Amino acid sequence: MGRYFEELQVGECYESPRRTITEADLTIFAGFSGDYNPMHTDEEFAKATPFKTRILHGPAGLAIATGLESRLGLKDGTALAMLGLTWEFQAPVKVHDTIRVVERVKAKRETSKPDRGIVTFAVEVVNQDGVVCQSGDWKVMMKRRPPA
């Protein structure tokens, strides 16, 4: 079971397990999304870019981040809804990079309904070199602890 609104404290920080990005990740996302931009799918084209190799689609990094974050278990059974997010791309994620999610409780606020609250999480995707590749805020409606 995940953590309730009351159990999450502003400033708490969590780190997900790591995951290495594979060729299959890039290929599957290209097929799923229909985005075959040569920056992602053509190694010879990508060699002439500032990145010198193909990079993972930015939204694929966000999608993988949601999966890594879910492995923390913080929201299992206690998250009611993802209300929104802001997201920025600071550095490329490349095939063979190993990424993890670092998540911090940034803010909390009660709602007019006594069974829920809103938590804003600051989320970063960090690669094996400690570089923040993507980051933003995720606003989540969380259950409050049921009365005893």
N, C-alpha and C positions, 0 to 999 in steps of 0.2 A: 504494500500500500504506500502511496506517495505521501507527501507532507501536506498538511492543511495550511491554510492561510496564516493562522496564528503561529505555526511552527517555523515559518520562514522569517528570518531576520534580515533587515537591510544590512548589507555589507558581507553577508555570507557568500563564500565562493566555492564553486565545485568544478572539478575537471573530469571530463568524460574519458572513456577508453580511447585509444588511438585507432586509426584506420588508414591503411595505405591505399592510395588512389590507383586504380588499375586501368589498363587499356579498355577493358570491358565497361568500366564506368563511363568513360568518355563515349564509346561507341553506342552503348545502350541509350544514353541521354540524347545523343544526336538523333538516333532513330525514333525515340519516344517523342521528342520535341519537334522533329523536322528541321532542326537547325544544323545545317551542314556547312556552316561558315568555314572556309579553309583554315582559319586560325585554329580551329579545333580538329579538323579532319585531314589536312594536307601537310605532312611533315616538311616537304620541300618549300612550300609557301611559307610556313611558319619559321623556317630557318632564317628568312630575310626580315623577320619582325624583331622588335626590341627584345622579345622573350626567347628567341633562338630555337624554340621548339613549340609544339602544340600545347595549348593550355585547356584545362577543363572549363566548360561553360560556367559562367558565374552562377546562374540559377541551380546548376547541378551541385555546386559547393554548398549553397543554401539548403538544398534538399538533403544532402548527406549530413549537414550540420544538424538538421532536425532529428535524423536517425541517431546520430551520436548522442545528442542531448537526451533523447528518450531513454537511452541506456543508463542514465543516472537514476532513473526511477522516481525522481522527485515529484512527478505529476501523475504517476500511475494511480488511476482511480480518484484523483482529487482535482485534476484540471477539468473545467467545464467547457471552456472555449478559448481558442486563440482569437484575440480581439483585433490584433493588428501588429505590424512590425515596421521598423525602419531598417534599411540595410545598405551597407556600403562595401565596395570592393577595393581593397587597398593594394593587394599584390596577387599575382597569379597563383593558381593551384595547378600543379603539373602532374602528369602521370608519374608515379613512383614517389610522389610526396606523401608523407605520413602526417595526417592532421588529427587534431583533437579540438574539442570545444571547451572553452573556459567560460563559465557562466556565473554571474554575480547577481544577487538580489539588489536591484537598484532602488526600487521604491515600492511602497504598498499603500493602498487606500481602501477604506471600507466603502460599501455601497449601501443603498437604501434597503436592500434585502439582507436580512440577518444570516442567511445561509451561504453567503459568498462575499468575496473580496477581489480586488484587482491587484495583481503583482506585475511590476515591470522588471524584466530580467535583462541585464546587459550581457550580450553574448559575443564571443570572439571565436573565430576559426584560426587556429595557430598551427603553423607547420613545424616540421622537425628541427628547424633552425631557430625557432622562437619568433618567427615573423608572423604578425597578425595579417592574414590574407583577406578576411572578411569580418565585418562586425556590425552590430546594431542592437536595437532594443526590441524585445518581444513582450507584448502586453497580453497577459493571460488571466482569465477569470478562474479563480480557485475556490474550491469548497472551503467553508469554515467548519471547524470541528463541531459535530452534532452535540446538542446538550446531553449531559449525562443523566 
